[in-house]
Amino acid sequence: MPQLLIVLAAAIVFFWIVGKYGRGNPIFIRQAAGIALMALAGFISLRGGVAIAAPLFLLGLGLLGRNFPFQAGNFNWGRRSEGQRSSVRTNMLSMELDHDTGSMDGEILAGQFAGRRLKEMPLQQVLMLLEECQGADPQSANLLEAYLDRTHTDWRTRSGSRKTTGSQRPGTMSKEEAYAVLGLKPTSGEKEIRAAHRRLMKQYHPDHGGSDYLASKINQAKETLVG
């Protein structure tokens, strides 16, 4: 009975940590699960359950991205994309999405802050840029709002009376842009395209801390290439 209580307490702590810090961050959730499985494997091993602990430990290593026999086929949760990035470009912004971390950064292409990187700018200046985009290019404004939602979750409260841009349907997309949005090469096949689409939607869907605009761009890229 004490052992069961310890396991239940550990599970409660794990889900509390994931709920507090892992929202919209699948990389954090995966790594937290890996650490939890390895800790559980150690506890079971100390209690004499080595046969059960061994596969749990290996699965935990896989979730942490370590090489092990199950890291293939359906057991590829720990596989990283080796620095794979997507890019979304508008008239005023060139944004990059990191597949491994889910982070975003971008270069400003036009306007008073042209040539600067978003992550180098304080929030107040990014909000000034947003006002400029709202007046000049709604697509850029939507993309910048997606960046703000990802990096400054309280920006709408802190910006006070500043208006937000209404949802805009993305314009036409070339195949070259579609490959860039999905972070793929033009030689990529349908299986790779669909896999990249699923991976990105898990990170940038509105339900996972993304935005309607980014989700629509990712969907449009997949539809442009494979329907």
N, CA, C and O of each residue as an XYZ file, in Angstrom:
908
protein
N       0.811     -1.222      0.000
C       0.000      0.000      0.000
C       0.846      1.275      0.000
O       0.550      2.190     -0.769
N       1.915      1.372      0.855
C       2.762      2.580      0.818
C       3.370      2.815     -0.559
O       3.507      3.956     -1.000
N       3.741      1.708     -1.247
C       4.326      1.853     -2.579
C       3.320      2.459     -3.557
O       3.658      3.325     -4.364
N       2.077      1.984     -3.465
C       1.038      2.513     -4.342
C       0.796      3.989     -4.081
O       0.597      4.760     -5.020
N       0.810      4.391     -2.823
C       0.612      5.797     -2.472
C       1.741      6.662     -3.025
O       1.506      7.780     -3.484
N       2.963      6.144     -2.979
C       4.103      6.902     -3.517
C       3.948      7.105     -5.020
O       4.181      8.198     -5.535
N       3.551      6.036     -5.721
C       3.359      6.132     -7.164
C       2.247      7.121     -7.500
O       2.389      7.922     -8.424
N       1.143      7.070     -6.759
C       0.035      7.996     -6.997
C       0.454      9.438     -6.738
O       0.102     10.342     -7.495
N       1.216      9.644     -5.649
C       1.692     10.997     -5.340
C       2.609     11.510     -6.438
O       2.529     12.677     -6.823
N       3.484     10.638     -6.946
C       4.388     11.039     -8.025
C       3.602     11.397     -9.284
O       3.948     12.351     -9.981
N       2.543     10.633     -9.580
C       1.717     10.914    -10.757
C       1.015     12.257    -10.629
O       0.925     13.013    -11.597
N       0.520     12.552     -9.433
C      -0.156     13.838     -9.202
C       0.813     14.997     -9.408
O       0.479     15.994    -10.049
N       2.026     14.851     -8.852
C       3.039     15.910     -9.007
C       3.397     16.084    -10.482
O       3.532     17.209    -10.963
N       3.552     14.962    -11.203
C       3.896     15.039    -12.620
C       2.835     15.796    -13.408
O       3.176     16.695    -14.176
N       1.552     15.458    -13.237
C       0.494     16.110    -13.993
C       0.345     17.578    -13.589
O      -0.049     18.409    -14.406
N       0.660     17.897    -12.330
C       0.614     19.306    -11.907
C       1.689     20.114    -12.623
O       1.434     21.223    -13.093
N       2.903     19.545    -12.703
C       4.006     20.237    -13.378
C       3.698     20.423    -14.850
O       3.914     21.506    -15.395
N       3.191     19.378    -15.508
C       2.851     19.469    -16.927
C       1.763     20.499    -17.160
O       1.837     21.278    -18.110
N       0.752     20.511    -16.298
C      -0.326     21.478    -16.456
C       0.115     22.908    -16.263
O      -0.405     23.819    -16.907
N       1.088     23.112    -15.366
C       1.536     24.480    -15.061
C       2.550     25.009    -16.054
O       2.514     26.181    -16.429
N       3.473     24.121    -16.487
C       4.584     24.595    -17.316
C       4.589     24.034    -18.735
O       5.343     24.524    -19.576
N       3.788     23.041    -19.023
C       3.887     22.374    -20.310
C       2.841     22.749    -21.322
O       2.851     22.207    -22.427
N       1.922     23.665    -20.997
C       0.861     24.017    -21.921
C       1.436     24.597    -23.207
O       2.192     25.568    -23.174
N       1.071     23.994    -24.349
C       1.539     24.495    -25.644
C       2.989     24.161    -25.931
O       3.556     24.653    -26.906
N       3.607     23.317    -25.081
C       5.020     22.985    -25.284
C       5.190     21.470    -25.276
O       5.524     20.899    -24.238
N       4.966     20.806    -26.412
C       5.060     19.345    -26.455
C       6.452     18.820    -26.146
O       6.587     17.697    -25.661
N       7.500     19.611    -26.416
C       8.859     19.178    -26.102
C       9.016     19.038    -24.592
O       9.592     18.060    -24.117
N       8.507     20.008    -23.836
C       8.584     19.951    -22.371
C       7.818     18.754    -21.849
O       8.307     18.036    -20.977
N       6.613     18.528    -22.374
C       5.787     17.409    -21.917
C       6.488     16.087    -22.173
O       6.508     15.214    -21.305
N       7.068     15.932    -23.368
C       7.759     14.700    -23.714
C       8.931     14.444    -22.782
O       9.116     13.325    -22.303
N       9.734     15.493    -22.521
C      10.906     15.323    -21.675
C      10.507     15.069    -20.225
O      11.145     14.276    -19.533
N       9.449     15.744    -19.766
C       8.971     15.503    -18.405
C       8.489     14.073    -18.247
O       8.735     13.438    -17.221
N       7.795     13.559    -19.273
C       7.341     12.173    -19.230
C       8.526     11.213    -19.210
O       8.491     10.193    -18.521
N       9.575     11.538    -19.966
C      10.769     10.691    -19.981
C      11.424     10.613    -18.618
O      11.795      9.533    -18.158
N      11.567     11.775    -17.964
C      12.170     11.800    -16.630
C      11.308     11.034    -15.635
O      11.823     10.296    -14.794
N       9.978     11.214    -15.734
C       9.074     10.526    -14.821
C       9.159      9.012    -14.991
O       9.164      8.277    -14.004
N       9.225      8.539    -16.243
C       9.323      7.100    -16.485
C      10.632      6.532    -15.953
O      10.652      5.436    -15.391
N      11.728      7.273    -16.126
C      13.014      6.795    -15.626
C      13.029      6.752    -14.097
O      13.588      5.832    -13.499
N      12.411      7.750    -13.476
C      12.328      7.759    -12.007
C      11.473      6.595    -11.516
O      11.820      5.931    -10.539
N      10.351      6.351    -12.201
C       9.491      5.238    -11.831
C      10.227      3.907    -12.015
O      10.093      2.997    -11.198
N      11.006      3.806    -13.100
C      11.784      2.591    -13.337
C      12.791      2.362    -12.216
O      12.982      1.230    -11.771
N      13.436      3.439    -11.756
C      14.391      3.309    -10.648
C      13.720      2.849     -9.373
O      14.256      2.016     -8.643
N      12.536      3.398     -9.104
C      11.791      3.008     -7.895
C      11.393      1.536     -7.960
O      11.561      0.803     -6.985
N      10.865      1.100     -9.109
C      10.444     -0.295     -9.263
C      11.640     -1.227     -9.172
O      11.541     -2.316     -8.608
N      12.770     -0.802     -9.725
C      13.974     -1.629     -9.688
C      14.439     -1.835     -8.256
O      14.841     -2.938     -7.887
N      14.390     -0.787     -7.450
C      14.800     -0.902     -6.053
C      13.896     -1.842     -5.267
O      14.304     -2.429     -4.265
N      12.653     -1.974     -5.745
C      11.714     -2.876     -5.080
C      11.770     -4.285     -5.642
O      10.953     -5.133     -5.283
N      12.742     -4.544     -6.531
C      12.927     -5.885     -7.047
C      12.262     -6.166     -8.380
O      12.316     -7.299     -8.858
N      11.640     -5.176     -8.994
C      10.941     -5.407    -10.259
C      11.777     -5.024    -11.453
O      11.358     -4.196    -12.262
N      12.959     -5.613    -11.583
C      13.892     -5.250    -12.662
C      13.290     -5.537    -14.031
O      13.469     -4.754    -14.964
N      12.580     -6.651    -14.158
C      12.016     -7.023    -15.461
C      11.029     -5.984    -15.964
O      10.930     -5.761    -17.170
N      10.297     -5.343    -15.058
C       9.353     -4.293    -15.436
C      10.077     -2.966    -15.611
O       9.732     -2.175    -16.488
N      11.079     -2.725    -14.775
C      11.773     -1.437    -14.779
C      12.579     -1.209    -16.059
O      12.653     -0.084    -16.553
N      13.185     -2.277    -16.599
C      14.075     -2.124    -17.763
C      13.381     -1.495    -18.973
O      13.900     -0.518    -19.512
N      12.221     -2.013    -19.428
C      11.577     -1.378    -20.592
C      11.077      0.033    -20.287
O      11.072      0.893    -21.168
N      10.650      0.278    -19.027
C      10.232      1.637    -18.673
C      11.401      2.605    -18.764
O      11.244      3.736    -19.225
N      12.585      2.159    -18.320
C      13.775      3.001    -18.379
C      14.156      3.302    -19.820
O      14.495      4.440    -20.145
N      14.105      2.291    -20.691
C      14.433      2.491    -22.106
C      13.441      3.429    -22.780
O      13.827      4.262    -23.600
N      12.165      3.293    -22.434
C      11.153      4.179    -23.003
C      11.391      5.611    -22.546
O      11.227      6.550    -23.325
N      11.776      5.783    -21.284
C      12.101      7.118    -20.783
C      13.267      7.731    -21.525
O      13.247      8.922    -21.834
N      14.302      6.924    -21.822
C      15.434      7.415    -22.603
C      14.980      7.876    -23.985
O      15.445      8.895    -24.496
N      14.072      7.118    -24.579
C      13.575      7.491    -25.909
C      12.860      8.825    -25.894
O      13.030      9.633    -26.807
N      12.056      9.064    -24.861
C      11.334     10.335    -24.771
C      12.283     11.503    -24.558
O      11.975     12.633    -24.936
N      13.430     11.235    -23.956
C      14.427     12.287    -23.755
C      15.297     12.500    -24.983
O      16.153     13.385    -24.995
N      15.080     11.684    -26.027
C      15.834     11.878    -27.268
C      17.099     11.074    -27.347
O      17.912     11.309    -28.241
N      17.306     10.114    -26.433
C      18.505      9.283    -26.490
C      18.298      8.125    -27.465
O      17.174      7.665    -27.665
N      19.373      7.668    -28.058
C      19.293      6.541    -28.986
C      19.082      5.248    -28.224
O      19.788      4.986    -27.250
N      18.145      4.451    -28.635
C      17.920      3.144    -28.045
C      17.109      2.315    -29.020
O      16.549      2.871    -29.965
N      17.022      0.981    -28.824
C      16.453      0.110    -29.858
C      15.053      0.451    -30.297
O      14.704      0.171    -31.444
N      14.207      1.054    -29.432
C      12.828      1.316    -29.796
C      12.664      2.615    -30.575
O      11.547      2.966    -30.956
N      13.752      3.331    -30.818
C      13.639      4.644    -31.454
C      13.524      4.478    -32.957
O      14.373      4.951    -33.712
N      12.492      3.819    -33.375
C      12.226      3.616    -34.792
C      10.756      3.320    -34.944
O      10.067      3.000    -33.975
N      10.284      3.429    -36.165
C       8.882      3.115    -36.419
C       7.955      3.962    -35.589
O       8.041      5.190    -35.593
N       7.044      3.285    -34.858
C       6.060      4.000    -34.062
C       6.630      4.543    -32.779
O       5.974      5.355    -32.126
N       7.854      4.124    -32.372
C       8.453      4.590    -31.134
C       9.510      5.647    -31.424
O      10.671      5.488    -31.045
N       9.110      6.735    -32.101
C      10.078      7.762    -32.498
C       9.820      9.090    -31.805
O      10.170     10.148    -32.328
N       9.195      9.034    -30.599
C       8.860     10.285    -29.914
C      10.095     11.089    -29.569
O      10.025     12.317    -29.514
N      11.234     10.433    -29.332
C      12.421     11.157    -28.907
C      13.236     11.694    -30.059
O      14.219     12.400    -29.831
N      12.868     11.388    -31.281
C      13.661     11.817    -32.425
C      13.476     13.301    -32.683
O      12.354     13.787    -32.824
N      14.589     14.011    -32.743
C      14.531     15.440    -33.018
C      14.631     15.675    -34.515
O      15.012     14.779    -35.268
N      14.292     16.867    -34.940
C      14.249     17.157    -36.370
C      15.557     17.750    -36.889
O      15.620     18.257    -38.009
N      16.618     17.679    -36.045
C      17.950     18.110    -36.459
C      17.955     19.553    -36.954
O      18.447     19.855    -38.041
N      17.394     20.437    -36.127
C      17.429     21.853    -36.440
C      16.465     22.276    -37.529
O      16.633     23.350    -38.107
N      15.461     21.470    -37.828
C      14.526     21.795    -38.900
C      13.715     23.029    -38.537
O      13.251     23.171    -37.406
N      13.550     23.915    -39.506
C      12.814     25.157    -39.296
C      11.838     25.395    -40.438
O      12.084     25.018    -41.584
N      10.726     26.030    -40.093
C       9.789     26.503    -41.100
C       9.933     28.010    -41.204
O      10.407     28.665    -40.276
N       9.522     28.553    -42.335
C       9.558     30.004    -42.492
C       8.251     30.487    -43.106
O       7.705     29.861    -44.015
N       7.764     31.600    -42.599
C       6.557     32.246    -43.113
C       6.924     33.689    -43.417
O       7.458     34.395    -42.561
N       6.639     34.125    -44.632
C       7.068     35.453    -45.069
C       5.863     36.288    -45.492
O       4.984     35.812    -46.211
N       5.835     37.543    -45.034
C       4.839     38.516    -45.467
C       5.573     39.746    -45.989
O       6.800     39.739    -46.093
N       4.834     40.793    -46.315
C       5.481     41.995    -46.850
C       6.419     42.655    -45.842
O       7.391     43.301    -46.233
N       6.132     42.496    -44.534
C       6.900     43.209    -43.528
C       7.705     42.305    -42.605
O       8.545     42.792    -41.848
N       7.462     40.986    -42.653
C       8.119     40.081    -41.711
C       8.592     38.805    -42.397
O       7.981     38.331    -43.355
N       9.688     38.266    -41.886
C      10.131     36.927    -42.255
C      10.288     36.156    -40.950
O      11.234     36.385    -40.198
N       9.353     35.237    -40.682
C       9.302     34.551    -39.391
C       9.807     33.125    -39.529
O       9.545     32.457    -40.529
N      10.535     32.662    -38.515
C      11.030     31.295    -38.473
C      10.409     30.563    -37.290
O      10.283     31.113    -36.197
N      10.020     29.296    -37.532
C       9.434     28.458    -36.502
C      10.371     27.277    -36.271
O      10.647     26.527    -37.207
N      10.857     27.098    -35.075
C      11.781     26.015    -34.759
C      10.987     24.759    -34.402
O      10.213     24.767    -33.445
N      11.176     23.673    -35.171
C      10.405     22.454    -34.954
C      10.760     21.783    -33.638
O       9.905     21.138    -33.032
N      12.003     21.918    -33.178
C      12.432     21.236    -31.969
C      11.873     21.882    -30.711
O      11.408     21.190    -29.805
N      11.918     23.200    -30.656
C      11.525     23.906    -29.431
C      10.147     24.550    -29.516
O       9.554     24.881    -28.489
N       9.630     24.732    -30.738
C       8.359     25.428    -30.885
C       8.490     26.942    -30.799
O       7.481     27.646    -30.824
N       9.722     27.461    -30.696
C       9.934     28.895    -30.556
C       9.823     29.604    -31.902
O       9.917     28.981    -32.959
N       9.622     30.917    -31.842
C       9.505     31.740    -33.034
C      10.425     32.943    -32.922
O      10.639     33.479    -31.835
N      10.961     33.357    -34.048
C      11.709     34.608    -34.139
C      11.602     35.083    -35.575
O      11.300     34.297    -36.474
N      11.847     36.358    -35.793
C      11.702     36.859    -37.143
C      12.499     38.123    -37.395
O      12.918     38.819    -36.470
N      12.695     38.397    -38.674
C      13.370     39.615    -39.115
C      12.325     40.563    -39.695
O      11.408     40.141    -40.401
N      12.478     41.840    -39.388
C      11.559     42.860    -39.895
C      12.083     43.340    -41.243
O      13.230     43.771    -41.358
N      11.238     43.261    -42.252
C      11.662     43.554    -43.626
C      11.382     44.981    -44.048
O      12.049     45.495    -44.947
N      10.414     45.635    -43.426
C      10.025     46.988    -43.856
C       9.498     47.761    -42.661
O       9.143     47.183    -41.634
N       9.454     49.096    -42.814
C       8.944     49.950    -41.755
C      10.051     50.539    -40.907
O      11.229     50.427    -41.245
N       9.676     51.164    -39.811
C      10.632     51.905    -38.998
C      11.653     51.006    -38.288
O      12.717     51.475    -37.883
N      11.330     49.720    -38.139
C      12.250     48.806    -37.460
C      12.919     47.826    -38.433
O      13.434     46.791    -38.010
N      12.913     48.139    -39.699
C      13.456     47.237    -40.725
C      14.892     46.830    -40.400
O      15.708     47.661    -40.000
N      15.193     45.534    -40.578
C      16.527     45.022    -40.339
C      16.748     44.460    -38.956
O      17.777     43.830    -38.712
N      15.808     44.667    -38.030
C      15.977     44.195    -36.663
C      15.322     42.826    -36.474
O      14.439     42.433    -37.237
N      15.773     42.107    -35.438
C      15.190     40.826    -35.061
C      14.180     41.055    -33.941
O      14.399     41.877    -33.051
N      13.083     40.323    -33.998
C      12.019     40.527    -33.009
C      12.493     40.247    -31.588
O      12.151     40.990    -30.668
N      13.279     39.182    -31.393
C      13.687     38.820    -30.042
C      14.653     39.826    -29.427
O      14.891     39.798    -28.220
N      15.208     40.710    -30.243
C      16.111     41.739    -29.732
C      15.352     42.988    -29.298
O      15.944     43.921    -28.754
N      14.046     43.007    -29.539
C      13.246     44.201    -29.278
C      12.417     44.042    -28.011
O      11.872     42.966    -27.767
N      12.310     45.101    -27.194
C      11.418     45.042    -26.030
C       9.963     44.997    -26.483
O       9.649     45.361    -27.616
N       9.087     44.554    -25.605
C       7.684     44.397    -25.946
C       7.070     45.693    -26.458
O       6.274     45.665    -27.397
N       7.418     46.816    -25.866
C       6.827     48.085    -26.273
C       7.098     48.386    -27.744
O       6.222     48.889    -28.448
N       8.308     48.080    -28.211
C       8.636     48.328    -29.607
C       7.917     47.338    -30.530
O       7.513     47.701    -31.635
N       7.758     46.092    -30.079
C       7.023     45.122    -30.884
C       5.567     45.548    -31.029
O       4.963     45.354    -32.084
N       5.003     46.129    -29.972
C       3.630     46.625    -30.050
C       3.526     47.826    -30.991
O       2.521     47.991    -31.683
N       4.556     48.657    -31.015
C       4.588     49.756    -31.982
C       4.629     49.208    -33.409
O       3.959     49.723    -34.305
N       5.425     48.157    -33.603
C       5.494     47.518    -34.910
C       4.139     46.927    -35.282
O       3.734     46.992    -36.443
N       3.435     46.351    -34.312
C       2.121     45.778    -34.579
C       1.156     46.854    -35.091
O       0.412     46.616    -36.043
N       1.167     48.018    -34.472
C       0.305     49.113    -34.932
C       0.644     49.506    -36.368
O      -0.239     49.800    -37.173
N       1.945     49.506    -36.670
C       2.368     49.851    -38.026
C       1.883     48.787    -39.018
O       1.420     49.120    -40.108
N       1.989     47.522    -38.642
C       1.537     46.433    -39.518
C       0.022     46.471    -39.707
O      -0.470     46.227    -40.809
N      -0.715     46.772    -38.645
C      -2.168     46.831    -38.752
C      -2.621     47.878    -39.759
O      -3.655     47.720    -40.408
N      -1.837     48.952    -39.885
C      -2.190     49.994    -40.833
C      -1.710     49.734    -42.240
O      -2.285     50.238    -43.204
N      -0.630     48.930    -42.364
C      -0.014     48.754    -43.680
C      -0.252     47.385    -44.305
O      -0.397     47.288    -45.523
N      -0.295     46.325    -43.498
C      -0.372     44.975    -44.056
C      -1.002     44.024    -43.038
O      -0.304     43.551    -42.141
N      -2.302     43.728    -43.149
C      -2.982     42.842    -42.187
C      -2.343     41.464    -42.066
O      -2.349     40.883    -40.980
N      -1.788     40.922    -43.162
C      -1.144     39.616    -43.073
C       0.045     39.663    -42.113
O       0.238     38.755    -41.304
N       0.829     40.718    -42.212
C       1.966     40.882    -41.300
C       1.486     41.059    -39.869
O       2.106     40.548    -38.936
N       0.387     41.779    -39.690
C      -0.168     41.983    -38.345
C      -0.610     40.654    -37.738
O      -0.355     40.398    -36.562
N      -1.267     39.811    -38.525
C      -1.684     38.501    -38.029
C      -0.480     37.648    -37.631
O      -0.504     36.980    -36.597
N       0.557     37.672    -38.441
C       1.755     36.893    -38.151
C       2.432     37.414    -36.886
O       2.903     36.626    -36.066
N       2.484     38.727    -36.723
C       3.109     39.305    -35.540
C       2.295     39.006    -34.284
O       2.868     38.782    -33.218
N       0.976     39.000    -34.396
C       0.142     38.636    -33.250
C       0.408     37.186    -32.837
O       0.414     36.868    -31.647
N       0.627     36.314    -33.813
C       0.950     34.915    -33.500
C       2.266     34.837    -32.722
O       2.396     34.057    -31.778
N       3.237     35.657    -33.132
C       4.512     35.707    -32.407
C       4.299     36.206    -30.981
O       4.847     35.633    -30.039
N       3.521     37.249    -30.815
C       3.260     37.795    -29.491
C       2.529     36.799    -28.604
O       2.844     36.673    -27.421
N       1.559     36.092    -29.165
C       0.832     35.086    -28.392
C       1.771     33.988    -27.903
O       1.556     33.400    -26.843
N       2.804     33.720    -28.679
C       3.750     32.654    -28.336
C       4.785     33.111    -27.325
O       5.169     32.341    -26.444
N       5.243     34.350    -27.437
C       6.380     34.810    -26.634
C       6.009     35.756    -25.504
O       6.746     35.856    -24.523
N       4.883     36.453    -25.618
C       4.413     37.383    -24.574
C       2.925     37.111    -24.348
O       2.070     37.828    -24.868
N       2.626     36.079    -23.576
C       1.248     35.612    -23.474
C       0.287     36.661    -22.899
O      -0.922     36.579    -23.115
N       0.821     37.638    -22.172
C      -0.045     38.657    -21.568
C      -0.036     39.977    -22.337
O      -0.417     41.018    -21.803
N       0.403     39.923    -23.598
C       0.576     41.180    -24.332
C      -0.734     41.921    -24.556
O      -0.744     43.152    -24.572
N      -1.839     41.205    -24.727
C      -3.112     41.879    -24.972
C      -3.546     42.689    -23.748
O      -4.110     43.774    -23.882
N      -3.279     42.155    -22.564
C      -3.600     42.895    -21.336
C      -2.680     44.089    -21.177
O      -3.127     45.187    -20.846
N      -1.391     43.874    -21.414
C      -0.414     44.947    -21.224
C      -0.526     46.042    -22.278
O      -0.092     47.171    -22.045
N      -1.107     45.719    -23.441
C      -1.211     46.721    -24.506
C      -2.406     47.634    -24.323
O      -2.587     48.568    -25.104
N      -3.235     47.387    -23.304
C      -4.342     48.281    -22.995
C      -5.385     48.349    -24.081
O      -6.005     47.340    -24.419
N      -5.586     49.540    -24.634
C      -6.673     49.770    -25.591
C      -6.294     49.451    -27.027
O      -7.094     49.671    -27.936
N      -5.092     48.938    -27.248
C      -4.692     48.652    -28.627
C      -5.618     47.610    -29.239
O      -5.914     46.586    -28.623
N      -6.065     47.880    -30.441
C      -6.946     46.944    -31.133
C      -6.141     45.752    -31.641
O      -4.920     45.832    -31.778
N      -6.822     44.660    -31.916
C      -6.170     43.505    -32.504
C      -6.713     43.288    -33.904
O      -7.834     43.691    -34.215
N      -5.931     42.664    -34.728
C      -6.303     42.457    -36.124
C      -7.313     41.330    -36.245
O      -7.180     40.294    -35.593
N      -8.318     41.533    -37.076
C      -9.270     40.461    -37.332
C      -8.618     39.357    -38.132
O      -7.617     39.583    -38.812
N      -9.189     38.146    -38.051
C      -8.614     37.020    -38.786
C      -8.643     37.290    -40.281
O      -9.628     37.795    -40.818
N      -7.558     36.950    -40.936
C      -7.418     37.160    -42.369
C      -7.125     35.821    -43.047
O      -6.274     35.067    -42.575
N      -7.799     35.526    -44.119
C      -7.485     34.316    -44.865
C      -6.170     34.535    -45.607
O      -6.015     35.540    -46.300
N      -5.212     33.601    -45.470
C      -3.942     33.762    -46.180
C      -4.152     33.867    -47.680
O      -5.093     33.286    -48.221
N      -3.283     34.604    -48.353
C      -3.379     34.738    -49.798
C      -2.943     33.461    -50.492
O      -2.732     32.431    -49.852
N      -2.811     33.543    -51.798
C      -2.383     32.370    -52.560
C      -0.976     31.960    -52.134
O      -0.180     32.794    -51.701
N      -0.683     30.679    -52.260
C       0.602     30.154    -51.814
C       1.238     29.326    -52.934
O       0.602     28.434    -53.495
N       2.479     29.625    -53.246
C       3.214     28.850    -54.234
C       3.741     27.572    -53.589
O       3.774     27.454    -52.364
N       4.149     26.624    -54.414
C       4.720     25.391    -53.873
C       6.018     25.670    -53.129
O       6.308     25.032    -52.117
N       6.801     26.623    -53.630
C       8.048     26.979    -52.964
C       7.772     27.482    -51.545
O       8.466     27.105    -50.601
N       6.751     28.339    -51.404
C       6.401     28.852    -50.075
C       5.847     27.735    -49.206
O       6.122     27.689    -48.007
N       5.068     26.834    -49.796
C       4.488     25.739    -49.026
C       5.578     24.856    -48.416
O       5.489     24.468    -47.251
N       6.603     24.541    -49.203
C       7.712     23.749    -48.668
C       8.412     24.504    -47.536
O       8.802     23.901    -46.536
N       8.570     25.816    -47.692
C       9.218     26.615    -46.650
C       8.396     26.625    -45.369
O       8.955     26.520    -44.278
N       7.076     26.750    -45.485
C       6.193     26.761    -44.316
C       6.308     25.449    -43.554
O       6.310     25.445    -42.323
N       6.405     24.334    -44.276
C       6.503     23.027    -43.624
C       7.940     22.660    -43.252
O       8.178     21.637    -42.611
N       8.891     23.494    -43.655
C      10.290     23.223    -43.327
C      10.866     22.051    -44.085
O      11.695     21.313    -43.553
N      10.434     21.866    -45.334
C      10.840     20.713    -46.131
C      11.569     21.136    -47.403
O      11.519     22.297    -47.810
N      12.245     20.173    -48.016
C      12.890     20.393    -49.305
C      11.918     20.037    -50.426
O      11.013     19.227    -50.224
N      12.092     20.633    -51.604
C      11.198     20.324    -52.732
C      11.189     18.855    -53.135
O      10.275     18.405    -53.825
N      12.205     18.108    -52.708
C      12.260     16.686    -53.044
C      11.463     15.821    -52.064
O      11.391     14.604    -52.234
N      10.866     16.438    -51.042
C      10.131     15.681    -50.030
C       8.899     15.018    -50.629
O       8.214     15.603    -51.468
N       8.625     13.805    -50.196
C       7.471     13.070    -50.678
C       6.223     13.331    -49.844
O       6.258     14.061    -48.853
N       5.124     12.721    -50.267
C       3.838     12.948    -49.592
C       3.887     12.523    -48.124
O       3.313     13.195    -47.267
N       4.565     11.414    -47.831
C       4.639     10.946    -46.446
C       5.329     11.975    -45.567
O       4.876     12.233    -44.452
N       6.422     12.569    -46.050
C       7.142     13.588    -45.285
C       6.297     14.844    -45.124
O       6.312     15.475    -44.067
N       5.565     15.205    -46.165
C       4.717     16.399    -46.110
C       3.631     16.246    -45.056
O       3.399     17.151    -44.254
N       2.969     15.097    -45.064
C       1.899     14.870    -44.091
C       2.455     14.767    -42.670
O       1.813     15.221    -41.722
N       3.631     14.179    -42.516
C       4.244     14.078    -41.192
C       4.621     15.456    -40.658
O       4.403     15.744    -39.481
N       5.190     16.316    -41.519
C       5.545     17.670    -41.103
C       4.300     18.469    -40.740
O       4.307     19.236    -39.777
N       3.236     18.289    -41.510
C       1.973     18.980    -41.228
C       1.440     18.580    -39.853
O       1.040     19.443    -39.072
N       1.432     17.284    -39.550
C       0.938     16.827    -38.249
C       1.798     17.368    -37.117
O       1.279     17.820    -36.097
N       3.116     17.320    -37.296
C       4.020     17.789    -36.252
C       3.822     19.278    -35.963
O       3.772     19.690    -34.804
N       3.710     20.077    -37.022
C       3.552     21.514    -36.830
C       2.189     21.861    -36.238
O       2.087     22.774    -35.418
N       1.144     21.146    -36.643
C      -0.179     21.429    -36.099
C      -0.240     21.129    -34.610
O      -0.974     21.789    -33.875
N       0.530     20.131    -34.153
C       0.571     19.830    -32.720
C       1.186     20.970    -31.934
O       0.854     21.172    -30.766
N       2.091     21.727    -32.572
C       2.763     22.818    -31.878
C       2.073     24.163    -32.053
O       2.062     24.980    -31.132
N       1.495     24.401    -33.234
C       1.015     25.745    -33.537
C      -0.502     25.839    -33.696
O      -1.007     26.880    -34.115
N      -1.233     24.782    -33.372
C      -2.694     24.857    -33.372
C      -3.122     25.767    -32.230
O      -2.471     25.776    -31.186
N      -4.206     26.539    -32.398
C      -4.668     27.437    -31.324
C      -4.882     26.734    -29.988
O      -4.688     27.341    -28.935
N      -5.278     25.470    -30.018
C      -5.499     24.731    -28.771
C      -4.200     24.395    -28.047
O      -4.222     23.988    -26.885
N      -3.061     24.566    -28.734
C      -1.767     24.225    -28.151
C      -0.867     25.452    -28.057
O       0.356     25.322    -28.092
N      -1.446     26.622    -27.941
C      -0.650     27.839    -27.800
C      -0.285     28.507    -29.097
O       0.515     29.443    -29.103
N      -0.857     28.045    -30.215
C      -0.583     28.665    -31.507
C      -1.633     29.709    -31.845
O      -2.169     30.376    -30.959
N      -1.922     29.844    -33.127
C      -2.886     30.863    -33.549
C      -3.654     30.372    -34.769
O      -3.198     29.480    -35.484
N      -4.817     30.959    -34.999
C      -5.615     30.621    -36.178
C      -4.832     30.908    -37.457
O      -4.896     30.142    -38.418
N      -4.097     32.012    -37.461
C      -3.368     32.399    -38.668
C      -2.289     31.375    -39.006
O      -2.194     30.932    -40.151
N      -1.473     30.993    -38.018
C      -0.422     30.021    -38.279
C      -1.009     28.672    -38.685
O      -0.509     28.026    -39.607
N      -2.065     28.249    -37.999
C      -2.695     26.979    -38.337
C      -3.209     26.996    -39.771
O      -3.086     26.004    -40.490
N      -3.788     28.126    -40.189
C      -4.306     28.209    -41.557
C      -3.177     28.179    -42.578
O      -3.340     27.610    -43.658
N      -2.027     28.785    -42.253
C      -0.882     28.745    -43.168
C      -0.340     27.317    -43.294
O       0.000     26.873    -44.390
N      -0.264     26.608    -42.176
C       0.238     25.238    -42.195
C      -0.708     24.338    -42.982
O      -0.266     23.509    -43.777
N      -2.017     24.503    -42.757
C      -3.003     23.722    -43.513
C      -2.947     24.044    -45.001
O      -3.037     23.153    -45.846
N      -2.797     25.330    -45.308
C      -2.741     25.745    -46.710
C      -1.506     25.165    -47.399
O      -1.564     24.788    -48.569
N      -0.382     25.094    -46.665
C       0.835     24.524    -47.247
C       0.637     23.052    -47.591
O       1.045     22.597    -48.659
N       0.019     22.322    -46.694
C      -0.232     20.900    -46.965
C      -1.177     20.726    -48.147
O      -0.946     19.880    -49.010
N      -2.256     21.537    -48.188
C      -3.220     21.436    -49.279
C      -2.595     21.820    -50.626
O      -2.947     21.251    -51.660
N      -1.677     22.778    -50.611
C      -1.000     23.192    -51.839
C      -0.166     22.050    -52.415
O      -0.054     21.912    -53.633
N       0.411     21.242    -51.547
C       1.333     20.208    -52.012
C       0.686     18.847    -52.260
O       1.037     18.152    -53.214
N      -0.259     18.470    -51.398
C      -0.837     17.121    -51.546
C      -2.359     17.110    -51.532
O      -2.964     16.050    -51.690
N      -2.987     18.262    -51.347
C      -4.437     18.316    -51.327
C      -5.040     17.922    -50.000
O      -6.262     17.927    -49.851
